[in-house]
Amino acid sequence: MDIIKEFSPYINARDGTVRREIANSPEVRIAQKHHELESTLGQLRSQTVKFSYIDAKGAMKIREDPAFAELQSQIQAEEARLQRLGEIANEIGAILDGYEAAGIYALQEIRAKHVNTIQSAPHEAWHLFKLARGEGHSGPEHRVSWLPSDLAQEPGYKAQEDRLRAGMEAAKAALEPIKADLQKLSSLVTEANSL
């Protein structure tokens, strides 16, 4: 994903026309910084015209001036910043593409879903256990006195418990790379903001 291209339309969006999560997203700030750097670079390049002249033979020449050398160094510095910002944007886009996420906030939502799965699985298992035992009911058809090990022998209960456990393990496995990538995204956004 080219985040500069994708998020550029939201740079000057008026309040109320774009959701706040998008308008304040790191991707929009990076796209805005990219456009600001391009604008600054264009202004600096246009100033180089002051130092050029046409000689007697009709060739364009650059006047030897310390201010021109300083302007050239400013242009090179801005070009380096713009290039690094483009590299950061590409790195962020590659990470987001790996998760098919529309943005950093969307990746944080994916992380939150995995965390929710991990945290809710034990509660769901306890609820399943209570339902399987017939909690609050008495009679021979209810297994109120059964232990979890007794219920684990029941095929239907075991399948549901295994489904919950597999979902929790899959969420744990998926969460580790997401955490690492979110940390990397955070450092990339911090670097982009400092440019």
C-alpha positions as CSV (number, residue, x, y, z in Angstrom):
1,M,0.0,0.0,0.0
2,D,1.3,3.4,-0.9
3,I,0.2,5.3,2.2
4,I,1.1,8.7,0.8
5,K,-1.1,8.2,-2.2
6,E,-3.9,6.5,-0.2
7,F,-4.1,9.1,2.6
8,S,-3.3,12.3,0.6
9,P,-7.0,13.1,-0.1
10,Y,-7.6,13.4,3.6
11,I,-5.0,16.0,4.3
12,N,-7.2,19.1,3.9
13,A,-10.5,17.4,4.6
14,R,-12.9,19.6,6.5
15,D,-14.2,18.7,9.9
16,G,-17.1,16.3,9.7
17,T,-16.4,15.1,6.2
18,V,-13.9,12.4,7.4
19,R,-13.9,10.2,10.4
20,R,-11.7,11.6,13.2
21,E,-9.7,8.3,13.3
22,I,-8.7,8.9,9.7
23,A,-8.1,12.6,9.9
24,N,-5.8,12.3,12.9
25,S,-4.1,9.1,11.8
26,P,-0.3,8.8,11.6
27,E,-0.7,7.9,7.9
28,V,-2.4,11.3,7.2
29,R,0.3,13.1,9.1
30,I,3.0,11.3,7.1
31,A,1.3,12.2,3.8
32,Q,0.9,15.8,5.0
33,K,4.6,16.0,5.9
34,H,5.5,14.5,2.5
35,H,3.5,17.2,0.7
36,E,5.0,19.9,2.9
37,L,8.6,18.6,2.1
38,E,7.8,18.5,-1.6
39,S,6.4,22.1,-1.4
40,T,9.5,23.3,0.5
41,L,11.8,21.6,-2.0
42,G,10.0,23.2,-4.9
43,Q,10.4,26.6,-3.3
44,L,14.1,26.0,-2.7
45,R,14.6,24.8,-6.3
46,S,12.8,27.9,-7.7
47,Q,15.3,30.1,-5.8
48,T,18.2,28.6,-7.8
49,V,17.0,30.7,-10.7
50,K,18.4,33.8,-9.0
51,F,21.9,32.5,-9.3
52,S,21.7,31.6,-13.0
53,Y,22.5,33.9,-16.0
54,I,23.1,33.6,-19.7
55,D,26.7,34.3,-20.8
56,A,27.8,36.0,-24.0
57,K,27.7,32.7,-25.9
58,G,24.1,32.0,-24.9
59,A,24.9,29.2,-22.4
60,M,23.3,29.2,-19.0
61,K,25.8,29.6,-16.2
62,I,25.6,29.6,-12.4
63,R,27.0,32.5,-10.6
64,E,29.7,31.6,-8.0
65,D,28.1,32.7,-4.8
66,P,28.4,31.3,-1.2
67,A,24.6,31.7,-0.9
68,F,24.1,29.3,-3.9
69,A,26.3,26.7,-2.1
70,E,24.2,27.1,1.0
71,L,21.0,26.8,-1.0
72,Q,22.3,23.6,-2.7
73,S,23.0,22.1,0.7
74,Q,19.5,23.0,1.9
75,I,18.1,21.4,-1.2
76,Q,20.2,18.2,-0.6
77,A,19.1,18.1,3.0
78,E,15.4,18.4,2.1
79,E,15.8,15.8,-0.6
80,A,17.3,13.4,1.9
81,R,14.5,14.0,4.3
82,L,11.9,13.5,1.6
83,Q,13.7,10.3,0.5
84,R,13.7,8.9,4.1
85,L,10.1,9.8,4.5
86,G,9.3,7.9,1.4
87,E,11.2,4.9,2.7
88,I,9.4,5.0,6.0
89,A,6.0,5.2,4.2
90,N,7.0,2.2,2.1
91,E,8.0,0.2,5.2
92,I,4.7,1.1,6.9
93,G,2.8,0.2,3.8
94,A,4.5,-3.2,3.6
95,I,3.8,-4.0,7.2
96,L,0.1,-3.1,6.8
97,D,-0.2,-5.1,3.6
98,G,1.1,-8.1,5.4
99,Y,-2.0,-8.0,7.6
100,E,-4.3,-6.6,5.0
101,A,-5.0,-3.7,7.3
102,A,-6.2,-0.4,6.0
103,G,-4.1,1.5,8.5
104,I,-2.3,1.5,11.8
105,Y,-5.5,1.9,13.7
106,A,-7.0,-1.1,11.9
107,L,-3.9,-3.2,12.9
108,Q,-4.5,-2.1,16.5
109,E,-8.1,-3.3,16.1
110,I,-6.8,-6.7,14.9
111,R,-4.6,-6.9,17.9
112,A,-7.5,-6.0,20.2
113,K,-9.6,-8.8,18.7
114,H,-6.9,-11.3,19.4
115,V,-6.5,-10.0,23.0
116,N,-10.2,-10.2,23.4
117,T,-10.2,-13.8,22.2
118,I,-7.4,-14.7,24.6
119,Q,-9.1,-13.0,27.6
120,S,-12.6,-14.2,26.8
121,A,-11.9,-17.9,26.1
122,P,-11.5,-18.9,29.8
123,H,-14.8,-17.1,30.6
124,E,-16.5,-18.9,27.7
125,A,-15.1,-22.2,28.9
126,W,-16.4,-21.6,32.4
127,H,-19.8,-20.7,31.0
128,L,-19.8,-23.8,28.8
129,F,-18.8,-25.9,31.9
130,K,-21.7,-24.5,33.9
131,L,-24.2,-25.1,31.1
132,A,-22.9,-28.6,30.5
133,R,-23.3,-29.4,34.2
134,G,-26.8,-28.0,34.3
135,E,-26.0,-25.5,36.9
136,G,-29.0,-24.5,39.0
137,H,-31.0,-27.5,38.0
138,S,-31.4,-30.8,39.8
139,G,-32.4,-34.2,38.6
140,P,-30.7,-37.3,37.1
141,E,-30.5,-35.7,33.6
142,H,-28.3,-32.9,35.0
143,R,-24.6,-33.5,36.0
144,V,-24.3,-31.0,38.7
145,S,-21.8,-33.1,40.7
146,W,-19.7,-33.8,37.6
147,L,-16.1,-32.5,37.6
148,P,-14.4,-30.9,34.6
149,S,-12.6,-34.2,34.0
150,D,-15.9,-36.1,33.9
151,L,-17.3,-33.6,31.4
152,A,-14.2,-33.8,29.3
153,Q,-15.2,-37.3,28.4
154,E,-18.4,-36.1,26.8
155,P,-17.8,-35.8,23.0
156,G,-19.9,-32.6,22.5
157,Y,-18.3,-30.8,25.5
158,K,-14.8,-31.9,24.5
159,A,-15.2,-30.6,20.9
160,Q,-16.5,-27.2,22.1
161,E,-13.7,-27.0,24.7
162,D,-11.1,-27.9,22.0
163,R,-12.5,-25.2,19.7
164,L,-12.1,-22.6,22.4
165,R,-8.6,-23.7,23.2
166,A,-7.6,-23.8,19.6
167,G,-9.0,-20.3,19.1
168,M,-7.1,-19.0,22.1
169,E,-3.8,-20.6,20.9
170,A,-4.3,-19.3,17.4
171,A,-4.9,-15.8,18.8
172,K,-1.7,-16.1,21.0
173,A,0.3,-17.1,18.0
174,A,-1.0,-14.3,15.9
175,L,-0.6,-11.7,18.6
176,E,3.2,-12.0,18.9
177,P,4.1,-10.8,15.4
178,I,1.4,-8.1,15.6
179,K,2.9,-6.7,18.8
180,A,6.4,-6.6,17.2
181,D,5.1,-4.9,14.1
182,L,3.1,-2.4,16.0
183,Q,6.3,-1.5,18.0
184,K,8.2,-1.1,14.7
185,L,5.4,1.0,13.3
186,S,5.5,3.2,16.4
187,S,9.2,3.8,16.0
188,L,8.8,4.5,12.2
189,V,6.0,7.0,12.9
190,T,8.1,8.7,15.6
191,E,11.0,8.9,13.1
192,A,8.7,10.3,10.4
193,N,7.4,12.9,12.9
194,S,10.9,14.0,13.7
195,L,11.9,14.6,10.1
